[in-house]
């Protein structure tokens, strides 16, 4: 499958690096498209229309506000279109690309290392012939290469985005706060970062092996009345749960 990227920003780069295969790419900043194609292989093209003409699947990685402008260039030529645009539901994609197979995905930045989460919007309205349905499966498999693929109703995709697409920034902030706490108590920043980042990575793997049972892992670490229990109580008093809930509300306030 020949993949075309409309846009060569951070998430487009993460997708291309995760797929690790040649791509066709166009970007308003030509140097950015050239750098990406040089890194993963493929070709930087001058226009979005050229990408659409040559790609089997066009992946929209531009800004959501550019949907209609880009569609005027891409729709006359595209065979199929996958969108990773935030706050852009399936109905808007179908309106912009009425003659194409349309797919909506929201990835997270760790797809770059094939450890990301990817949400796909279920589209019960999109029917097709056997060949088209087979192509649907190929598209889903393509994004499943990048990590864990979860299919949700379109109405829940923005909620999922607030959980997993925004989360790398949140996790980085949590790591930074822990690193700074270690530095405050005398651990050099480099060693503090090594301790915190490796523990985060290991804990993620441990949670997977425990079937995502967060309570079980907490209980394994926190003995009654012990130091971890006191640390957890301090985090609860500091409003950790409320802060994450407020963060999701803030994200959804911008997308609904």
C-alpha positions as CSV (number, residue, x, y, z in Angstrom):
1,X,0.0,0.0,0.0
2,X,1.4,3.4,-1.0
3,X,0.9,5.9,1.8
4,X,0.6,9.6,1.3
5,X,0.9,12.1,4.1
6,X,-0.6,15.5,3.9
7,X,1.5,17.4,6.4
8,X,4.9,16.5,7.9
9,X,4.5,17.8,11.4
10,X,5.2,15.9,14.7
11,X,2.4,13.3,14.4
12,X,3.1,12.7,10.7
13,X,6.7,12.1,11.6
14,X,5.7,9.7,14.4
15,X,3.5,7.7,12.0
16,X,6.2,7.5,9.3
17,X,8.9,6.4,11.8
18,X,6.6,3.8,13.3
19,X,5.7,2.4,9.9
20,X,9.3,2.6,8.8
21,X,8.4,2.5,5.1
22,X,8.6,4.9,2.2
23,X,5.9,7.6,2.1
24,X,4.8,10.3,-0.2
25,X,4.6,13.6,1.6
26,X,3.6,17.2,1.0
27,X,3.9,20.0,3.5
28,X,3.6,23.8,3.2
29,X,7.2,23.9,4.5
30,X,9.0,22.0,1.7
31,X,12.1,21.5,3.8
32,X,10.1,19.6,6.4
33,X,8.6,17.2,3.8
34,X,12.0,16.7,2.3
35,X,13.6,15.9,5.7
36,X,10.9,13.3,6.4
37,X,11.1,11.6,3.1
38,X,14.9,11.5,3.4
39,X,14.6,9.9,6.8
40,X,12.1,7.1,6.1
41,X,12.3,6.9,2.3
42,X,9.8,7.9,-0.3
43,X,9.4,11.2,-1.9
44,X,8.5,14.8,-1.0
45,X,6.0,16.2,-3.5
46,X,5.2,19.7,-4.4
47,X,1.4,19.6,-3.9
48,X,-1.2,17.8,-1.9
49,X,-2.9,16.9,-5.2
50,X,0.2,15.0,-6.4
51,X,0.3,13.0,-3.2
52,X,-3.4,12.1,-3.7
53,X,-2.8,11.0,-7.3
54,X,-0.1,8.6,-6.4
55,X,-1.1,7.2,-3.0
56,X,-3.4,4.3,-2.3
57,X,-4.2,5.9,1.1
58,X,-4.0,9.6,1.9
59,X,-3.4,10.3,5.6
60,X,-4.6,13.8,6.6
61,X,-2.0,15.2,9.1
62,X,-2.7,18.9,8.6
63,X,-4.5,21.3,11.0
64,X,-8.2,20.6,11.5
65,X,-9.2,24.1,10.3
66,X,-7.7,23.3,6.9
67,X,-10.1,20.4,6.2
68,X,-12.1,22.1,3.4
69,X,-9.1,23.8,1.8
70,X,-7.1,20.6,1.7
71,X,-10.1,18.6,0.5
72,X,-10.4,20.9,-2.6
73,X,-6.9,19.8,-3.6
74,X,-7.1,16.1,-2.5
75,X,-10.7,15.0,-3.1
76,X,-10.5,15.0,-6.9
77,X,-7.7,12.5,-6.9
78,X,-7.7,10.5,-3.7
79,X,-8.7,6.8,-3.7
80,X,-9.1,6.6,0.1
81,X,-8.6,9.0,3.0
82,X,-7.6,8.4,6.7
83,X,-7.8,11.4,9.1
84,X,-5.9,11.9,12.3
85,X,-7.4,15.3,12.8
86,X,-8.6,16.3,16.3
87,X,-12.2,17.4,16.7
88,X,-13.1,16.3,13.2
89,X,-15.9,13.7,13.3
90,X,-16.8,11.2,10.6
91,X,-19.7,13.3,9.3
92,X,-17.3,16.2,8.5
93,X,-14.9,13.8,6.8
94,X,-17.6,12.3,4.7
95,X,-18.8,15.7,3.7
96,X,-15.3,16.8,2.6
97,X,-14.6,13.5,0.8
98,X,-18.0,12.2,-0.4
99,X,-16.6,9.8,-3.1
100,X,-13.8,8.2,-1.0
101,X,-13.5,5.5,1.6
102,X,-13.0,7.5,4.8
103,X,-11.4,6.5,8.1
104,X,-10.9,8.3,11.3
105,X,-8.0,7.5,13.6
106,X,-6.4,9.3,16.6
107,X,-2.9,8.1,17.4
108,X,-0.6,9.0,20.3
109,X,3.0,10.1,19.9
110,X,4.5,6.7,21.1
111,X,3.4,5.2,17.8
112,X,6.9,6.4,16.7
113,X,8.3,3.4,18.6
114,X,5.3,1.1,18.0
115,X,4.2,1.5,21.6
116,X,1.3,3.8,21.1
117,X,-2.4,3.6,21.4
118,X,-4.5,4.3,18.3
119,X,-8.3,4.9,18.4
120,X,-10.4,4.1,15.3
121,X,-13.8,5.5,14.9
122,X,-16.4,2.8,14.1
123,X,-18.3,3.8,10.9
124,X,-21.4,1.6,10.6
125,X,-22.7,3.8,7.7
126,X,-19.7,3.0,5.4
127,X,-20.7,0.1,3.3
128,X,-18.9,-1.3,0.4
129,X,-18.2,-4.2,-2.0
130,X,-16.1,-7.1,-0.9
131,X,-12.9,-5.5,-2.2
132,X,-13.6,-2.3,-0.4
133,X,-14.3,-4.1,2.8
134,X,-11.0,-6.0,2.4
135,X,-9.2,-2.7,2.0
136,X,-10.9,-1.4,5.2
137,X,-9.2,-4.3,7.0
138,X,-5.8,-3.5,5.4
139,X,-6.1,0.1,6.7
140,X,-7.0,-1.0,10.2
141,X,-4.0,-3.4,10.1
142,X,-1.7,-0.6,9.0
143,X,-2.6,1.5,12.0
144,X,-2.5,-1.6,14.3
145,X,1.2,-2.0,13.4
146,X,1.8,1.1,15.5
147,X,0.6,-0.2,18.9
148,X,-2.8,-1.1,20.4
149,X,-5.8,-0.3,18.2
150,X,-9.1,0.3,20.0
151,X,-12.3,0.8,18.0
152,X,-14.9,3.2,19.5
153,X,-18.0,4.9,18.4
154,X,-17.2,8.2,16.7
155,X,-18.9,10.1,19.6
156,X,-16.3,8.8,22.0
157,X,-13.2,9.4,19.9
158,X,-12.5,12.9,21.2
159,X,-12.9,11.6,24.8
160,X,-10.3,8.9,24.0
161,X,-8.1,11.6,22.5
162,X,-8.1,13.4,25.8
163,X,-7.0,10.2,27.5
164,X,-4.2,8.9,25.2
165,X,-3.3,11.4,22.5
166,X,-2.7,14.2,25.1
167,X,-1.3,11.8,27.6
168,X,2.4,11.7,26.5
169,X,2.6,15.4,27.5
170,X,0.9,14.7,30.8
171,X,3.2,11.7,31.5
172,X,6.2,13.8,30.6
173,X,5.0,16.5,33.1
174,X,4.5,13.8,35.8
175,X,8.0,12.5,35.1
176,X,9.4,16.0,35.3
177,X,7.7,16.7,38.6
178,X,9.2,13.4,40.1
179,X,12.6,14.2,38.7
180,X,12.5,17.7,40.2
181,X,11.5,16.2,43.6
182,X,14.5,13.9,43.5
183,X,16.8,16.8,42.6
184,X,15.4,18.8,45.5
185,X,16.5,16.0,47.8
186,X,20.0,15.8,46.4
187,X,19.9,13.2,43.5
188,X,21.7,14.6,40.4
189,X,19.2,15.4,37.6
190,X,20.6,12.8,35.2
191,X,20.3,10.0,37.7
192,X,17.0,11.2,38.9
193,X,15.7,11.1,35.3
194,X,17.0,7.6,34.7
195,X,15.3,6.3,37.9
196,X,12.0,7.9,37.1
197,X,11.7,7.2,33.3
198,X,12.8,3.6,33.7
199,X,10.3,3.1,36.5
200,X,7.5,4.5,34.3
201,X,8.4,2.3,31.4
202,X,8.6,-0.8,33.7
203,X,5.4,0.0,35.4
204,X,3.6,0.3,32.1
205,X,4.8,-3.2,31.2
206,X,3.9,-4.5,34.6
207,X,0.3,-3.2,34.3
208,X,0.0,-4.9,30.9
209,X,1.0,-8.2,32.4
210,X,-1.4,-7.7,35.2
211,X,-4.3,-7.1,32.8
212,X,-4.3,-3.3,33.4
213,X,-5.3,-3.9,37.0
214,X,-4.1,-0.7,38.5
215,X,-5.4,-1.5,42.0
216,X,-3.6,-4.8,42.1
217,X,-0.3,-3.1,41.3
218,X,-0.9,-0.3,43.8
219,X,-1.5,-2.9,46.5
220,X,1.6,-4.8,45.6
221,X,3.7,-1.7,46.2
222,X,1.8,0.0,49.0
223,X,2.0,-1.9,52.3
224,X,-0.6,-0.7,54.9
225,X,0.8,2.2,56.8
226,X,4.0,2.1,54.8
227,X,6.0,4.8,53.0
228,X,4.2,4.3,49.6
229,X,0.8,4.5,51.3
230,X,1.9,7.8,52.8
231,X,3.1,9.0,49.4
232,X,-0.2,8.0,47.8
233,X,-2.2,9.9,50.5
234,X,-0.1,13.0,49.8
235,X,-0.9,12.7,46.1
236,X,-4.6,12.4,46.8
237,X,-4.5,15.4,49.1
238,X,-2.7,17.3,46.3
239,X,-5.7,16.6,44.0
240,X,-4.0,14.3,41.5
241,X,-7.3,12.6,40.5
242,X,-9.1,15.9,40.2
243,X,-6.3,17.4,38.2
244,X,-6.5,14.6,35.5
245,X,-10.3,14.9,35.5
246,X,-10.1,18.6,35.0
247,X,-7.5,18.1,32.2
248,X,-9.9,15.9,30.3
249,X,-12.8,18.4,30.8
250,X,-10.5,21.2,29.5
251,X,-9.6,19.2,26.4
252,X,-13.3,18.3,25.7
253,X,-14.2,21.9,26.2
254,X,-12.2,22.7,23.2
255,X,-13.5,19.9,21.0
256,X,-17.2,19.8,21.7
